[in-house]
Amino acid sequence: MTSAADATSTAKSALSAELAAMPLALMLVESRSTSMLRQRAAQLLQDQLGLASAECLYIDGSGRWLGRDGDEGQFDCSDFNHPYAHVIRSGKALTLSVADARTRLDDATFQQQVAALGAGSYLHIRPLRAADKGREWLGVMVLVGTQSRLRSLTEDPGMVAFDALLCRVWARLAREQGERQRSRLLQDSLAKLNDGARRQALADQLADDLLGQSSAMQALRRHVVRAAETNLAVLLQGETGTGKDRVARAIHQLSGRSKGPFMAINCAAIPEALLESELFGHAKGAFSGADQAREGLISQADGGTLFLDEIGDMPLALQAKLLRVLESGRYRPLGASEERCANLRLVAATHQPLREQIREQRFRADLYYRLGQFPLELPPLCERRDDIATLAQSFIRDFCEREGRDEMGITPAALRLLYRRDYPGNVRELKNVIDYACAMTPQGADIDAYLLPGEQSDQASSASEVTEDAGFALPDDIDDLRQALRDVESAIIRQRLRRFGGNRAQVAESLGLPKRTLAHKCQLLELDTK
């Protein structure tokens, strides 16, 4: 009886020993996220095996970087200056001493990681990969301890089983999280499809900053709203003077980063030697004259939007550094020993044909495609002539407010001339034309055609065609006498208006006309709106 009881007791003890690890396994299985799983697994290994430390690193969604939970440090999976890349590429575990790692491996982030470890310690790095058909890479496990302790784990069945359980739970959680994320994205997409009214309201709000009711401008405002809803890099392309800076600000103000800073720089206006410092900042003593550290625009734009105007003029060396910021969110100020992180949204603009610059090897193709995640083409003024009157009235109001002038209008004749003009400088040129005409218009009067810059010479040449001897050299092809007489009369009155600075009383006196008669002729000849 005693022998049977002892056997039963021994069997129960063996079973109890086998089941002792179940609570630990349950702790892993009950993890609610991959980050919680990694932290629990590392803590279990460190506590149960008496290791100096344990950690699980994960491969990010791009498959290019190894990340650490709770740390901004990253490891490039293709950079063999740290041992994690070797493990991932070979798929085999690796054991090396900390002393060897410090002398043979040259990676700043890795060296920082092992700096606090004892020189007599060893690193044991194990690859972690899903066991299903996909065999997707999950990350690596890093164990730190004595050489004898780590050597015993290399082929230990318990460790192999632990790896398998960890990878199964990790892969399941990752897929569940992916499914939940895709479900949320689908719900968001459906909500956005039914959100046309809200988008249209936002586009209508933009009409105060992006003026014009032409079809081209209405389409542009809708695209701006769409761009603002994303975190994609935006590339604004269009001729000089089309308002790319206004569009960039509108994207920022409608985006989720509107409460963050909006930093802008014109790459063509900064000397090449200073542009890198302006963007990336510099450490104290980085170069001659750098008496103190300075934050660059990338740092200042953290949490907001960085607008790079005339990106086509950026030097090639800086283009490579900017590309790294866009891809990894990391940068290094001039003269600094450590990298920094920046969370910003980039909007770039150019009037240059970047594709031609790529063919001429003056612009990087990879940067072009990274910048152009959301391309926007701004229409020139010649494609939206219907907006000229609206723009002109707005510029007139701005001028009067800025200069403290009384309100003024613009005559139909002046508007007709504005419609017929060419605008190689686009909206900026139209604004300059209006500002000049406002400055030349007498107090209390409206902008007239003869006050528009460049029109006097055209009018003088047309008047010379109908002047002969002391005033009238008549063309040979007159077939409408009344119209010819009106043209001569209009040319004379315009000339006198210019001579007397628009003072109609002096013009009437010089021509021997009553002021009322002159006012009537100006109205008939569309020289004013009165």
MOTA-V131300 format. One record per residue. N is the residue number from 1. RES is the residue in one small letter. PSI is psi in whole degrees, -180 to 180 (* if undefined). OMEGA is omega in whole degrees, -180 to 180 (999 if undefined). D_FIRST is the distance of its C-alpha to the first C-alpha in whole Angstrom. Layout:
BEGIN
{{N & RES & PSI & OMEGA & D_FIRST} {N & RES & PSI & OMEGA & D_FIRST}}
END
This chain:
BEGIN
{{1 & m & -42 & -178 & 0} {2 & t & -42 & -180 & 4} {3 & s & -42 & 179 & 5} {4 & a & -40 & 179 & 5} {5 & a & -41 & 179 & 6} {6 & d & -40 & 180 & 9} {7 & a & -42 & 179 & 10} {8 & t & -43 & 180 & 11} {9 & s & -40 & 179 & 12} {10 & t & -40 & 179 & 14} {11 & a & -42 & 180 & 15} {12 & k & -40 & 179 & 17} {13 & s & -42 & 179 & 18} {14 & a & -42 & 179 & 20} {15 & l & -41 & 179 & 21} {16 & s & -41 & 178 & 22} {17 & a & -40 & 179 & 24} {18 & e & -35 & -177 & 26} {19 & l & -6 & -176 & 27} {20 & a & -29 & -177 & 28} {21 & a & -7 & -177 & 32} {22 & m & -42 & 177 & 32} {23 & p & -36 & 178 & 34} {24 & l & -42 & 178 & 36} {25 & a & -39 & 180 & 37} {26 & l & -36 & 179 & 38} {27 & m & -39 & 178 & 40} {28 & l & -46 & -176 & 42} {29 & v & -32 & -177 & 42} {30 & e & 4 & 177 & 43} {31 & s & 138 & -176 & 46} {32 & r & -12 & -180 & 49} {33 & s & 164 & -180 & 52} {34 & t & -37 & 179 & 52} {35 & s & -40 & 177 & 53} {36 & m & -40 & 179 & 50} {37 & l & -47 & -179 & 48} {38 & r & -42 & -179 & 49} {39 & q & -42 & 179 & 49} {40 & r & -42 & -179 & 46} {41 & a & -45 & -180 & 45} {42 & a & -42 & -179 & 47} {43 & q & -40 & 178 & 45} {44 & l & -47 & -179 & 42} {45 & l & -44 & -178 & 42} {46 & q & -43 & -177 & 44} {47 & d & -46 & -173 & 41} {48 & q & -30 & -176 & 38} {49 & l & -2 & 179 & 40} {50 & g & 38 & -179 & 42} {51 & l & 157 & 176 & 45} {52 & a & -39 & 176 & 48} {53 & s & 162 & 177 & 49} {54 & a & 146 & -177 & 49} {55 & e & 146 & 174 & 51} {56 & c & 123 & 175 & 52} {57 & l & 145 & -176 & 55} {58 & y & 150 & 175 & 56} {59 & i & 129 & -178 & 59} {60 & d & 177 & -174 & 62} {61 & g & -27 & -180 & 63} {62 & s & -18 & -178 & 66} {63 & g & 5 & -175 & 63} {64 & r & -20 & -171 & 66} {65 & w & 142 & 170 & 64} {66 & l & 128 & -179 & 61} {67 & g & 163 & 178 & 61} {68 & r & 133 & 179 & 59} {69 & d & 131 & 178 & 57} {70 & g & 14 & -178 & 59} {71 & d & 141 & 180 & 62} {72 & e & -9 & -180 & 65} {73 & g & 142 & 179 & 65} {74 & q & 155 & 178 & 65} {75 & f & 127 & 178 & 64} {76 & d & 123 & -177 & 66} {77 & c & -17 & -180 & 64} {78 & s & 3 & -178 & 67} {79 & d & 107 & -175 & 67} {80 & f & 13 & 174 & 66} {81 & n & -4 & 172 & 67} {82 & h & 154 & -172 & 63} {83 & p & -17 & -177 & 60} {84 & y & -36 & 178 & 59} {85 & a & -39 & 178 & 61} {86 & h & -43 & -178 & 60} {87 & v & -43 & -178 & 56} {88 & i & -43 & -178 & 58} {89 & r & -39 & -177 & 60} {90 & s & -25 & -176 & 58} {91 & g & 16 & -178 & 55} {92 & k & 149 & 179 & 53} {93 & a & 155 & -178 & 51} {94 & l & 134 & 177 & 53} {95 & t & 130 & 178 & 52} {96 & l & 157 & -179 & 55} {97 & s & 152 & 177 & 56} {98 & v & -39 & 179 & 58} {99 & a & -42 & 179 & 60} {100 & d & -40 & 180 & 61} {101 & a & -37 & -178 & 61} {102 & r & -31 & -175 & 64} {103 & t & -29 & -173 & 66} {104 & r & -20 & -175 & 66} {105 & l & 131 & -174 & 65} {106 & d & 82 & 176 & 68} {107 & d & 120 & -172 & 68} {108 & a & -43 & -178 & 68} {109 & t & -41 & 178 & 66} {110 & f & -43 & 179 & 63} {111 & q & -37 & 177 & 64} {112 & q & -36 & -179 & 64} {113 & q & -39 & -176 & 61} {114 & v & -1 & -175 & 60} {115 & a & -35 & -176 & 62} {116 & a & -4 & -177 & 60} {117 & l & 149 & 178 & 57} {118 & g & 145 & -177 & 56} {119 & a & -24 & 180 & 58} {120 & g & -2 & -179 & 55} {121 & s & 164 & 178 & 53} {122 & y & 152 & 175 & 52} {123 & l & 132 & 174 & 53} {124 & h & 116 & -173 & 50} {125 & i & 124 & -177 & 52} {126 & r & 136 & 177 & 50} {127 & p & 145 & 178 & 52} {128 & l & 122 & -175 & 50} {129 & r & 141 & -180 & 51} {130 & a & 147 & -176 & 50} {131 & a & 2 & -177 & 48} {132 & d & -168 & -176 & 50} {133 & k & -33 & -178 & 53} {134 & g & -29 & 180 & 55} {135 & r & 41 & -177 & 54} {136 & e & 145 & 177 & 56} {137 & w & 134 & 178 & 56} {138 & l & -42 & -179 & 54} {139 & g & -153 & 178 & 55} {140 & v & 154 & 175 & 53} {141 & m & 132 & -178 & 50} {142 & v & 117 & 179 & 51} {143 & l & 138 & -179 & 49} {144 & v & 125 & 179 & 50} {145 & g & -162 & 178 & 48} {146 & t & 159 & -178 & 48} {147 & q & -44 & -178 & 48} {148 & s & -40 & -179 & 45} {149 & r & -42 & -178 & 43} {150 & l & -35 & 179 & 45} {151 & r & -35 & 180 & 45} {152 & s & -20 & -179 & 41} {153 & l & -14 & -172 & 42} {154 & t & -50 & -179 & 44} {155 & e & 18 & -178 & 42} {156 & d & 126 & -179 & 38} {157 & p & -38 & 179 & 36} {158 & g & -39 & 179 & 36} {159 & m & -39 & 177 & 39} {160 & v & -42 & 178 & 40} {161 & a & -38 & 178 & 38} {162 & f & -45 & 177 & 40} {163 & d & -45 & -178 & 43} {164 & a & -44 & 179 & 43} {165 & l & -45 & 180 & 41} {166 & l & -46 & -178 & 44} {167 & c & -37 & 179 & 47} {168 & r & -48 & -179 & 46} {169 & v & -41 & -180 & 46} {170 & w & -49 & -179 & 49} {171 & a & -40 & 179 & 51} {172 & r & -46 & 180 & 50} {173 & l & -40 & 180 & 51} {174 & a & -41 & 179 & 54} {175 & r & -40 & 179 & 55} {176 & e & -42 & 178 & 54} {177 & q & -38 & 177 & 56} {178 & g & -41 & 178 & 59} {179 & e & -43 & 179 & 59} {180 & r & -39 & 179 & 59} {181 & q & -43 & 178 & 62} {182 & r & -37 & 178 & 64} {183 & s & -43 & 178 & 63} {184 & r & -41 & 179 & 65} {185 & l & -39 & 179 & 68} {186 & l & -44 & 178 & 68} {187 & q & -41 & 178 & 69} {188 & d & -40 & -180 & 71} {189 & s & -43 & 179 & 73} {190 & l & -39 & 179 & 73} {191 & a & -38 & -179 & 75} {192 & k & -33 & 178 & 77} {193 & l & -31 & 179 & 78} {194 & n & 16 & -174 & 79} {195 & d & 25 & -177 & 81} {196 & g & -37 & -179 & 84} {197 & a & -41 & 180 & 86} {198 & r & -42 & 179 & 84} {199 & r & -41 & -180 & 85} {200 & q & -37 & 178 & 89} {201 & a & -41 & 178 & 89} {202 & l & -41 & 178 & 88} {203 & a & -38 & 178 & 90} {204 & d & -36 & 178 & 93} {205 & q & -34 & -179 & 93} {206 & l & -15 & -178 & 93} {207 & a & -21 & 178 & 97} {208 & d & -27 & 180 & 98} {209 & d & -40 & 178 & 97} {210 & l & 86 & -170 & 97} {211 & l & 149 & 174 & 100} {212 & g & 141 & 178 & 102} {213 & q & 13 & 176 & 101} {214 & s & 160 & -179 & 102} {215 & s & -34 & 180 & 99} {216 & a & -41 & -179 & 98} {217 & m & -36 & 177 & 98} {218 & q & -41 & 178 & 96} {219 & a & -40 & 180 & 93} {220 & l & -43 & -179 & 93} {221 & r & -38 & 177 & 92} {222 & r & -40 & 179 & 89} {223 & h & -35 & 177 & 88} {224 & v & -42 & 178 & 88} {225 & v & -43 & 179 & 86} {226 & r & -44 & -179 & 83} {227 & a & -38 & -178 & 83} {228 & a & -24 & -179 & 82} {229 & e & -13 & -177 & 79} {230 & t & 173 & 172 & 78} {231 & n & 15 & -178 & 77} {232 & l & 150 & 173 & 78} {233 & a & 137 & -177 & 81} {234 & v & 133 & 176 & 85} {235 & l & 114 & 179 & 88} {236 & l & 124 & 180 & 91} {237 & q & 140 & -179 & 94} {238 & g & 168 & -178 & 97} {239 & e & 163 & 177 & 101} {240 & t & 136 & 176 & 102} {241 & g & 12 & -178 & 103} {242 & t & -2 & 175 & 100} {243 & g & 36 & -178 & 98} {244 & k & -34 & 179 & 95} {245 & d & -37 & 178 & 95} {246 & r & -40 & 179 & 95} {247 & v & -41 & 179 & 92} {248 & a & -44 & 179 & 90} {249 & r & -37 & 179 & 90} {250 & a & -41 & 178 & 90} {251 & i & -44 & 180 & 86} {252 & h & -46 & -175 & 85} {253 & q & -27 & 179 & 86} {254 & l & -9 & -174 & 85} {255 & s & 172 & 176 & 81} {256 & g & -6 & 178 & 78} {257 & r & 14 & -173 & 79} {258 & s & -28 & 179 & 82} {259 & k & -10 & 177 & 81} {260 & g & 177 & -177 & 81} {261 & p & 154 & 172 & 84} {262 & f & 110 & -178 & 86} {263 & m & 136 & -176 & 88} {264 & a & 147 & 176 & 90} {265 & i & 142 & 176 & 92} {266 & n & 111 & -175 & 95} {267 & c & -24 & -179 & 94} {268 & a & -16 & -175 & 97} {269 & a & -8 & -177 & 99} {270 & i & 130 & 177 & 97} {271 & p & 146 & -176 & 97} {272 & e & -37 & -177 & 95} {273 & a & -24 & -177 & 94} {274 & l & -17 & -173 & 93} {275 & l & -41 & -179 & 92} {276 & e & -42 & 179 & 88} {277 & s & -39 & 179 & 88} {278 & e & -39 & -177 & 89} {279 & l & -51 & -171 & 86} {280 & f & -15 & -175 & 84} {281 & g & 178 & 179 & 85} {282 & h & 157 & 176 & 85} {283 & a & 162 & 178 & 83} {284 & k & 132 & -180 & 86} {285 & g & 10 & -178 & 87} {286 & a & -30 & 178 & 87} {287 & f & 173 & -179 & 90} {288 & s & 125 & -179 & 94} {289 & g & -9 & 179 & 94} {290 & a & 77 & -175 & 91} {291 & d & -19 & 178 & 91} {292 & q & 158 & 180 & 88} {293 & a & 151 & -179 & 85} {294 & r & 134 & 177 & 86} {295 & e & 135 & 177 & 84} {296 & g & 176 & -178 & 85} {297 & l & -31 & 178 & 85} {298 & i & -44 & 178 & 82} {299 & s & -42 & -178 & 80} {300 & q & -26 & -179 & 83} {301 & a & 3 & -178 & 82} {302 & d & 127 & -178 & 78} {303 & g & -3 & -178 & 77} {304 & g & -138 & -174 & 80} {305 & t & 137 & 174 & 83} {306 & l & 124 & -180 & 85} {307 & f & 117 & 179 & 88} {308 & l & 102 & 179 & 89} {309 & d & 149 & -178 & 93} {310 & e & 51 & -180 & 95} {311 & i & -23 & -180 & 91} {312 & g & -17 & 180 & 93} {313 & d & 5 & 180 & 95} {314 & m & 134 & 179 & 92} {315 & p & 152 & -177 & 92} {316 & l & -39 & -179 & 89} {317 & a & -40 & 179 & 87} {318 & l & -30 & 178 & 87} {319 & q & -40 & 180 & 86} {320 & a & -41 & -180 & 83} {321 & k & -38 & 178 & 81} {322 & l & -38 & 179 & 82} {323 & l & -40 & 180 & 80} {324 & r & -38 & 177 & 77} {325 & v & -42 & -178 & 77} {326 & l & -37 & -175 & 77} {327 & e & -37 & -174 & 74} {328 & s & -13 & -176 & 72} {329 & g & 15 & -177 & 74} {330 & r & 149 & 180 & 74} {331 & y & 166 & 179 & 77} {332 & r & 120 & 176 & 78} {333 & p & 157 & 179 & 81} {334 & l & 129 & 177 & 84} {335 & g & -2 & -179 & 83} {336 & a & 151 & -179 & 79} {337 & s & -18 & -178 & 76} {338 & e & 150 & 176 & 74} {339 & e & 159 & 177 & 74} {340 & r & 163 & 179 & 74} {341 & c & 147 & 177 & 73} {342 & a & 129 & 177 & 75} {343 & n & 95 & -176 & 75} {344 & l & 164 & 175 & 78} {345 & r & 129 & -175 & 80} {346 & l & 131 & 170 & 82} {347 & v & 123 & -180 & 86} {348 & a & 155 & -179 & 88} {349 & a & 150 & 176 & 92} {350 & t & 151 & 171 & 94} {351 & h & -1 & -177 & 98} {352 & q & 150 & 176 & 97} {353 & p & 95 & -174 & 96} {354 & l & -32 & 180 & 93} {355 & r & -38 & 176 & 93} {356 & e & -39 & 178 & 96} {357 & q & -34 & 177 & 95} {358 & i & -43 & 179 & 91} {359 & r & -33 & 179 & 93} {360 & e & 5 & 178 & 96} {361 & q & 35 & 176 & 92} {362 & r & -2 & 176 & 93} {363 & f & 139 & -176 & 90} {364 & r & 131 & 179 & 87} {365 & a & -40 & -178 & 86} {366 & d & -36 & 177 & 82} {367 & l & -39 & 179 & 83} {368 & y & -47 & -179 & 85} {369 & y & -30 & 178 & 83} {370 & r & -36 & 178 & 80} {371 & l & -35 & -173 & 83} {372 & g & 35 & 177 & 84} {373 & q & -35 & 178 & 81} {374 & f & 86 & -179 & 83} {375 & p & 141 & 177 & 87} {376 & l & 128 & 178 & 90} {377 & e & 122 & -180 & 93} {378 & l & 129 & -176 & 96} {379 & p & 141 & 174 & 99} {380 & p & 164 & -177 & 103} {381 & l & -28 & -180 & 105} {382 & c & -19 & 178 & 107} {383 & e & 2 & -180 & 105} {384 & r & 49 & -178 & 105} {385 & r & -23 & 178 & 108} {386 & d & -17 & -179 & 108} {387 & d & -3 & -174 & 106} {388 & i & -44 & -179 & 109} {389 & a & -44 & 179 & 111} {390 & t & -45 & 179 & 107} {391 & l & -43 & -179 & 107} {392 & a & -46 & 180 & 110} {393 & q & -40 & 179 & 110} {394 & s & -43 & 180 & 107} {395 & f & -35 & 178 & 109} {396 & i & -45 & 178 & 112} {397 & r & -43 & 179 & 110} {398 & d & -42 & -180 & 108} {399 & f & -46 & -178 & 111} {400 & c & -41 & 178 & 113} {401 & e & -40 & -177 & 110} {402 & r & -38 & -175 & 110} {403 & e & -1 & -180 & 113} {404 & g & 32 & 180 & 114} {405 & r & 157 & 173 & 117} {406 & d & 158 & 179 & 118} {407 & e & 143 & 177 & 116} {408 & m & 158 & 178 & 118} {409 & g & -162 & 179 & 117} {410 & i & 137 & -175 & 118} {411 & t & 156 & 176 & 121} {412 & p & -36 & 179 & 121} {413 & a & -41 & 179 & 123} {414 & a & -40 & 179 & 120} {415 & l & -40 & 180 & 117} {416 & r & -39 & 178 & 119} {417 & l & -38 & 178 & 119} {418 & l & -38 & 179 & 116} {419 & y & -32 & -175 & 115} {420 & r & -15 & -176 & 117} {421 & r & 155 & 167 & 116} {422 & d & 147 & -177 & 113} {423 & y & 78 & 176 & 110} {424 & p & -25 & 177 & 109} {425 & g & 4 & 174 & 108} {426 & n & -141 & -173 & 106} {427 & v & -36 & 179 & 105} {428 & r & -40 & 178 & 106} {429 & e & -42 & 178 & 109} {430 & l & -41 & 179 & 110} {431 & k & -42 & 178 & 109} {432 & n & -39 & 178 & 112} {433 & v & -46 & -179 & 114} {434 & i & -42 & 179 & 114} {435 & d & -43 & 179 & 114} {436 & y & -47 & -179 & 117} {437 & a & -39 & 178 & 119} {438 & c & -42 & -179 & 117} {439 & a & -32 & -178 & 119} {440 & m & -13 & -178 & 122} {441 & t & 129 & 179 & 123} {442 & p & 155 & 179 & 125} {443 & q & 132 & 179 & 124} {444 & g & -5 & -179 & 124} {445 & a & 170 & 176 & 124} {446 & d & 159 & 179 & 122} {447 & i & 125 & 179 & 121} {448 & d & 165 & -174 & 123} {449 & a & -39 & -176 & 123} {450 & y & -13 & -179 & 126} {451 & l & -8 & -180 & 123} {452 & l & 132 & -179 & 121} {453 & p & 136 & 179 & 120} {454 & g & -11 & -178 & 122} {455 & e & -26 & -177 & 124} {456 & q & -43 & -179 & 127} {457 & s & -37 & 179 & 128} {458 & d & -42 & -179 & 127} {459 & q & -37 & 180 & 129} {460 & a & -39 & -180 & 132} {461 & s & -37 & 178 & 132} {462 & s & -34 & 179 & 132} {463 & a & -35 & -179 & 135} {464 & s & -24 & 179 & 137} {465 & e & -20 & -177 & 137} {466 & v & 24 & 176 & 139} {467 & t & 148 & -176 & 141} {468 & e & 145 & -178 & 145} {469 & d & -111 & -179 & 147} {470 & a & 30 & 176 & 147} {471 & g & -13 & -171 & 144} {472 & f & 104 & 171 & 144} {473 & a & 95 & -171 & 143} {474 & l & 138 & 176 & 142} {475 & p & 157 & -177 & 140} {476 & d & -13 & -172 & 142} {477 & d & 28 & 179 & 139} {478 & i & 125 & 177 & 140} {479 & d & 3 & 178 & 140} {480 & d & 97 & -174 & 139} {481 & l & -42 & -178 & 141} {482 & r & -43 & 179 & 140} {483 & q & -39 & 179 & 136} {484 & a & -42 & 178 & 138} {485 & l & -38 & 177 & 140} {486 & r & -39 & 179 & 137} {487 & d & -43 & 179 & 135} {488 & v & -46 & -179 & 138} {489 & e & -41 & 179 & 138} {490 & s & -41 & -180 & 134} {491 & a & -40 & -180 & 135} {492 & i & -45 & -178 & 137} {493 & i & -41 & 178 & 135} {494 & r & -43 & -179 & 132} {495 & q & -43 & -180 & 134} {496 & r & -36 & 177 & 136} {497 & l & -40 & 178 & 133} {498 & r & -41 & -178 & 131} {499 & r & -39 & -176 & 134} {500 & f & 19 & 174 & 134} {501 & g & 31 & 178 & 130} {502 & g & 4 & -180 & 130} {503 & n & 104 & -174 & 132} {504 & r & -29 & 178 & 134} {505 & a & -44 & 179 & 137} {506 & q & -37 & 178 & 138} {507 & v & -47 & -180 & 138} {508 & a & -42 & 180 & 140} {509 & e & -40 & -178 & 142} {510 & s & -28 & -180 & 143} {511 & l & -1 & 179 & 143} {512 & g & 33 & -179 & 145} {513 & l & 148 & 170 & 143} {514 & p & 149 & -179 & 142} {515 & k & -35 & 180 & 139} {516 & r & -39 & 179 & 138} {517 & t & -43 & 179 & 139} {518 & l & -42 & 180 & 137} {519 & a & -39 & 179 & 134} {520 & h & -42 & 179 & 135} {521 & k & -41 & 178 & 135} {522 & c & -38 & 180 & 132} {523 & q & -45 & -180 & 130} {524 & l & -38 & -178 & 132} {525 & l & 4 & 179 & 131} {526 & e & 41 & 176 & 127} {527 & l & -11 & 172 & 128} {528 & d & -175 & -177 & 126} {529 & t & 4 & -176 & 124} {530 & k & * & 999 & 127}}
END
